[in-house]
C-alpha cells in the first residue's frame, strides 16, 4: 500500500462514523497530513452540519502548517453552496497546496467542478487513490444519484431446514429464528439505513414496530406495502416512533411488476437506502426483478419441519460470520 493509499484508507475508516446520520449527504472522511504526520481529521457531521473537509481543517491546532500540508478525502470536495459553503473554497482559502481524492463526485451539482476549481487556484490534485474502495464506501450515495433509486438491502432469517416462517401461528408476534445478539445486529442495521420496508402480511402476522430498540440511533422511515389499505391505525407501524409511508393501489400499479415502481416511489421521496424486511413474497419480488444490491441472511439453529420456504437468491458471497449459534452470510448482486 502506497503512502497515499494509507491515508485514503484512514479517510474511509473515520468516514464510517457518519453512517446513518449524514444523508442525503455522503459520509465522507478527510485527513490532513504534514511532514508524514496526521495533524487533522474529520468526517461528515449530521445533515446540515459541517462536511468532512471543514471538520478536518478546523481540527488542526497549528493552522500555519496548512500551507505546507496535504488534505486527503474520500470524495471530491463540493464546489456549490448548499446547507454549507463549498469545501473547495475553504481548502483554497487555507492555502492547502496538495489535495488527494479517492473518487469523483458524479452528482451533477459537483461532477468535477470541485477538482476544476482547485486546479484553477493552482493546487496540485491527485484523483483515483483507492477509487474502487471509495466508490464501495459511498455505495448508497452513488446508487441514489446514478441509478435513481435507493441502495436496496434484503434481510431475512431462515431456519436450519430452510423456512422463513411457520405456516400458522397462534399469536400476532414474530416467531424468533435467531438469537438475541443477531437481533441486536438487525437493530444496528436499521439505525444505519434510511428506511425499512415490509408487506401487508408481515404487519398482520407480526405487528412489528420496525424501530431501533436494541441499539442507539435514529428509527428508519417505515415503508409499508398496503395495496387495499387494509392495515388499521392501531397497528404498531402507525405509532409515533417513526414516519410511515404507505404504498397502495393509488401509489403504484399492482397489475405490473412492482419492485421497480417501489424504487421509483422511494427515489421521489428522497430515500437513499432501504432494508427489505418483508416476508418471503415481498423479498422474492425484489429478487425476481433483480432489484437488490446486498442480501444479509441469517441461519438459526431452529427447525420448523414445515412452513413458508425462504426466498431463493443467487448472488456473490462476500462475507460469512458466526454469531454465537447463528450463521450470517452477506451477498452482493454482482
C-alpha positions as CSV (number, residue, x, y, z in Angstrom):
1,X,0.0,0.0,0.0
2,X,1.4,3.4,-1.0
3,X,1.5,6.3,1.4
4,X,-1.4,8.0,-0.5
5,X,-3.4,4.8,-0.2
6,X,-2.6,4.5,3.6
7,X,-4.1,8.0,4.2
8,X,-7.1,7.4,2.0
9,X,-7.7,4.2,3.8
10,X,-7.7,6.1,7.0
11,X,-10.3,8.5,5.5
12,X,-12.6,5.6,4.8
13,X,-12.2,4.3,8.3
14,X,-13.2,7.6,10.0
15,X,-15.9,8.3,7.4
16,X,-17.9,5.4,8.8
17,X,-18.5,7.4,12.0
18,X,-21.2,9.3,9.9
19,X,-23.1,6.2,8.9
20,X,-26.8,6.8,9.4
21,X,-26.6,10.5,10.2
22,X,-25.3,12.4,7.1
23,X,-27.9,11.6,4.5
24,X,-28.7,12.9,2.0
25,X,-25.1,13.9,2.1
26,X,-22.4,11.2,1.6
27,X,-20.4,10.1,4.6
28,X,-17.0,11.5,3.7
29,X,-13.8,11.1,5.6
30,X,-10.8,13.5,5.4
31,X,-7.3,13.7,6.9
32,X,-4.7,16.4,6.8
33,X,-1.0,15.4,6.7
34,X,2.1,17.5,7.3
35,X,5.6,16.0,7.0
36,X,4.2,12.4,7.0
37,X,2.2,13.1,10.2
38,X,-1.6,13.4,10.5
39,X,-2.4,16.8,12.0
40,X,-6.1,16.9,11.4
41,X,-9.1,14.5,10.8
42,X,-12.8,14.9,10.2
43,X,-15.9,13.2,9.0
44,X,-19.2,14.5,7.8
45,X,-21.4,15.9,10.5
46,X,-25.2,15.1,10.7
47,X,-27.1,16.7,7.8
48,X,-26.9,20.5,8.0
49,X,-23.6,20.4,9.8
50,X,-20.0,20.7,8.5
51,X,-18.6,18.5,5.8
52,X,-15.6,16.3,6.4
53,X,-13.0,18.7,5.0
54,X,-14.3,21.5,7.2
55,X,-14.1,19.4,10.3
56,X,-10.6,18.2,9.4
57,X,-9.3,21.8,8.8
58,X,-10.9,23.0,12.0
59,X,-9.3,20.2,13.9
60,X,-5.8,21.4,13.1
61,X,-4.2,23.3,16.0
62,X,-1.2,24.8,14.3
63,X,-3.1,26.3,11.3
64,X,0.1,27.8,9.9
65,X,1.1,24.3,8.8
66,X,-1.9,24.1,6.4
67,X,0.0,25.9,3.7
68,X,2.6,23.1,3.7
69,X,0.2,20.2,4.1
70,X,-1.8,17.7,2.0
71,X,-5.5,17.0,2.5
72,X,-6.9,13.6,1.7
73,X,-10.6,13.0,1.1
74,X,-12.7,10.0,0.1
75,X,-14.9,12.0,-2.3
76,X,-14.3,15.1,-4.5
77,X,-14.8,18.3,-2.4
78,X,-18.0,20.1,-3.2
79,X,-18.0,23.3,-5.2
80,X,-21.5,24.6,-4.6
81,X,-23.5,26.3,-1.9
82,X,-25.9,24.0,0.0
83,X,-26.5,23.9,3.7
84,X,-22.9,24.9,4.0
85,X,-20.4,26.8,1.8
86,X,-18.2,24.9,-0.8
87,X,-15.4,22.8,0.7
88,X,-13.2,23.5,-2.3
89,X,-13.3,27.2,-1.4
90,X,-12.2,26.6,2.2
91,X,-9.3,24.4,1.0
92,X,-8.2,27.3,-1.3
93,X,-8.6,29.9,1.4
94,X,-6.4,28.0,3.8
95,X,-3.7,27.6,1.1
96,X,-3.5,23.9,1.3
97,X,-1.3,23.0,-1.8
98,X,-1.9,19.3,-2.3
99,X,-5.3,17.5,-2.5
100,X,-5.6,13.7,-2.8
101,X,-9.1,12.4,-3.7
102,X,-10.4,8.9,-3.6
103,X,-13.2,9.3,-6.3
104,X,-15.0,11.9,-8.3
105,X,-18.4,13.0,-7.1
106,X,-20.6,12.4,-10.2
107,X,-23.6,14.2,-8.6
108,X,-24.4,16.8,-11.3
109,X,-24.0,19.6,-8.7
110,X,-20.3,18.7,-8.4
111,X,-19.2,16.2,-11.1
112,X,-15.6,17.5,-11.5
113,X,-16.3,21.1,-10.7
114,X,-14.6,20.9,-7.3
115,X,-11.5,19.5,-8.9
116,X,-11.5,22.1,-11.6
117,X,-11.8,24.9,-9.1
118,X,-8.9,23.6,-7.1
119,X,-6.7,23.2,-10.2
120,X,-7.7,26.7,-11.3
121,X,-6.4,28.0,-8.0
122,X,-3.0,26.4,-8.7
123,X,-3.4,23.4,-6.4
124,X,-2.0,20.0,-7.1
125,X,-4.8,17.5,-7.3
126,X,-4.5,13.7,-7.4
127,X,-7.6,11.7,-8.2
128,X,-8.4,8.0,-8.0
129,X,-6.5,6.7,-5.0
130,X,-8.3,3.6,-3.7
131,X,-11.0,4.6,-6.1
132,X,-13.0,1.3,-6.1
133,X,-12.8,1.1,-2.3
134,X,-14.1,4.7,-2.0
135,X,-16.9,4.0,-4.5
136,X,-17.9,1.0,-2.5
137,X,-17.9,3.1,0.7
138,X,-20.1,5.7,-1.0
139,X,-22.4,3.0,-2.4
140,X,-25.7,4.5,-1.1
141,X,-24.8,7.9,-2.4
142,X,-23.8,6.7,-5.9
143,X,-26.7,4.3,-6.2
144,X,-29.2,7.0,-5.4
145,X,-27.7,9.6,-7.8
146,X,-26.7,7.2,-10.6
147,X,-29.5,4.6,-10.6
148,X,-32.2,7.0,-9.3
149,X,-33.3,4.6,-6.6
150,X,-32.2,3.7,-3.1
151,X,-29.5,1.2,-2.2
152,X,-31.5,-1.9,-1.5
153,X,-30.6,-4.4,1.2
154,X,-32.5,-7.7,1.5
155,X,-32.6,-9.2,5.0
156,X,-34.2,-12.3,6.4
157,X,-33.6,-15.2,8.9
158,X,-34.2,-18.8,8.0
159,X,-34.3,-22.0,9.9
160,X,-31.7,-24.7,9.7
161,X,-34.1,-26.6,7.4
162,X,-34.8,-23.6,5.1
163,X,-38.0,-22.0,6.3
164,X,-38.6,-18.2,6.9
165,X,-41.8,-18.6,9.0
166,X,-44.2,-21.3,10.2
167,X,-47.4,-21.8,8.1
168,X,-49.6,-20.9,11.0
169,X,-49.2,-19.4,14.5
170,X,-51.4,-18.5,17.4
171,X,-50.1,-15.1,18.3
172,X,-49.6,-11.8,16.4
173,X,-45.9,-11.5,17.1
174,X,-42.7,-12.8,15.5
175,X,-41.5,-16.3,15.9
176,X,-37.8,-15.9,16.6
177,X,-35.4,-17.9,14.5
178,X,-32.2,-16.2,15.6
179,X,-30.6,-15.4,18.9
180,X,-30.7,-12.1,20.8
181,X,-27.3,-10.9,19.6
182,X,-28.3,-11.4,15.9
183,X,-31.5,-9.4,16.6
184,X,-29.4,-6.6,18.1
185,X,-27.3,-6.6,14.9
186,X,-30.6,-6.1,12.9
187,X,-31.4,-3.1,15.0
188,X,-27.9,-1.7,14.4
189,X,-28.5,-2.1,10.7
190,X,-31.9,-0.3,11.0
191,X,-30.1,2.7,12.6
192,X,-27.7,2.8,9.6
193,X,-30.2,2.9,6.8
194,X,-32.8,5.5,5.9
195,X,-35.9,3.2,5.5
196,X,-37.3,-0.2,6.2
197,X,-39.9,-1.9,4.0
198,X,-42.4,-4.7,4.7
199,X,-45.6,-6.0,3.2
200,X,-49.2,-6.3,4.5
201,X,-48.8,-9.9,5.6
202,X,-45.9,-9.1,7.8
203,X,-47.8,-6.4,9.6
204,X,-50.9,-8.6,10.1
205,X,-48.9,-11.7,11.3
206,X,-46.2,-10.0,13.4
207,X,-47.5,-6.5,14.2
208,X,-43.9,-5.1,14.1
209,X,-42.9,-1.6,15.1
210,X,-39.8,-1.7,12.8
211,X,-37.9,0.6,15.1
212,X,-34.5,0.7,16.7
213,X,-34.9,-0.6,20.2
214,X,-31.8,-2.7,21.0
215,X,-29.4,-0.1,19.6
216,X,-28.8,3.6,19.8
217,X,-29.7,5.5,16.7
218,X,-32.4,7.0,14.6
219,X,-35.5,5.0,13.7
220,X,-35.8,4.3,9.9
221,X,-38.7,5.6,7.9
222,X,-41.3,2.8,7.7
223,X,-42.4,1.8,4.2
224,X,-45.5,-0.5,4.2
225,X,-47.0,-2.1,1.1
226,X,-50.7,-2.0,1.7
227,X,-52.4,-2.4,-1.7
228,X,-56.0,-2.1,-0.5
229,X,-55.4,-0.1,2.7
230,X,-56.4,-2.9,5.0
231,X,-54.0,-2.1,7.8
232,X,-55.7,-0.3,10.7
233,X,-54.2,2.7,12.5
234,X,-54.0,0.6,15.7
235,X,-51.1,-1.4,14.3
236,X,-47.6,-0.7,15.6
237,X,-46.3,0.7,12.3
238,X,-48.6,3.7,12.8
239,X,-47.3,4.6,16.3
240,X,-45.5,7.9,16.7
241,X,-42.0,6.4,17.0
242,X,-41.2,7.0,13.3
243,X,-42.6,8.2,10.0
244,X,-44.6,5.7,7.9
245,X,-45.2,5.8,4.2
246,X,-47.8,3.6,2.6
247,X,-47.6,2.1,-0.9
248,X,-51.2,1.5,-2.1
249,X,-53.0,0.9,-5.3
250,X,-53.1,4.7,-5.6
251,X,-49.3,4.8,-5.4
252,X,-48.3,2.1,-7.9
253,X,-49.9,-0.2,-10.5
254,X,-50.1,-3.6,-8.9
255,X,-51.0,-5.2,-12.3
256,X,-47.4,-4.6,-13.4
257,X,-44.1,-5.6,-11.8
258,X,-43.9,-3.6,-8.5
259,X,-40.3,-3.6,-7.3
260,X,-39.2,-1.0,-9.9
261,X,-42.2,1.1,-9.2
262,X,-41.4,1.0,-5.5
263,X,-37.8,2.0,-6.2
264,X,-39.1,5.0,-8.2
265,X,-41.5,5.9,-5.3
266,X,-38.7,5.8,-2.8
267,X,-36.4,7.9,-5.0
268,X,-39.2,10.5,-5.4
269,X,-39.4,10.6,-1.6
270,X,-35.6,11.1,-1.2
271,X,-35.0,7.7,0.3
272,X,-31.3,6.7,-0.4
273,X,-31.2,3.3,1.3
274,X,-33.8,0.7,2.4
275,X,-33.8,-2.6,4.1
276,X,-36.4,-5.0,2.8
277,X,-37.5,-7.0,5.9
278,X,-40.8,-8.3,4.5
279,X,-42.0,-11.8,4.2
280,X,-41.0,-14.3,1.5
281,X,-43.3,-12.9,-1.1
282,X,-42.0,-9.4,-0.8
283,X,-38.4,-10.4,-0.7
284,X,-38.8,-12.7,-3.7
285,X,-40.5,-9.9,-5.7
286,X,-37.3,-7.8,-5.5
287,X,-35.1,-10.9,-6.2
288,X,-37.2,-11.9,-9.3
289,X,-37.0,-8.3,-10.7
290,X,-33.2,-8.3,-9.9
291,X,-33.6,-5.1,-7.9
292,X,-31.3,-5.5,-5.0
293,X,-27.8,-4.6,-4.1
294,X,-27.0,-6.6,-1.0
295,X,-28.5,-9.5,0.9
296,X,-27.9,-10.3,4.6
297,X,-29.2,-13.8,5.5
298,X,-29.2,-15.4,9.0
299,X,-29.5,-19.1,9.5
300,X,-30.5,-20.1,13.0
301,X,-30.5,-23.5,14.8
302,X,-34.3,-23.7,14.9
303,X,-36.1,-26.3,12.7
304,X,-39.8,-25.9,11.6
305,X,-40.0,-29.1,9.6
306,X,-42.7,-27.4,7.5
307,X,-43.6,-23.8,6.8
308,X,-43.0,-20.9,4.4
309,X,-39.8,-21.6,2.4
310,X,-37.1,-19.0,2.5
311,X,-36.5,-16.9,-0.7
312,X,-34.3,-18.3,-3.5
313,X,-31.4,-16.0,-4.2
314,X,-28.3,-16.1,-6.4
315,X,-25.5,-13.7,-5.5
316,X,-21.8,-13.4,-4.8
317,X,-20.9,-14.4,-1.2
318,X,-18.8,-11.6,0.2
319,X,-18.6,-12.5,3.9
320,X,-19.6,-15.1,6.4
321,X,-19.7,-14.9,10.2
322,X,-20.8,-16.9,13.2
323,X,-22.9,-15.0,15.7
324,X,-22.9,-17.4,18.6
325,X,-25.4,-20.1,17.4
326,X,-26.3,-18.3,14.2
327,X,-24.6,-18.1,10.8
328,X,-24.7,-14.8,8.8
329,X,-23.9,-14.7,5.1
330,X,-23.8,-11.4,3.1
331,X,-24.2,-11.4,-0.6
332,X,-23.7,-8.8,-3.3
333,X,-25.7,-8.7,-6.5
334,X,-22.8,-8.7,-9.0
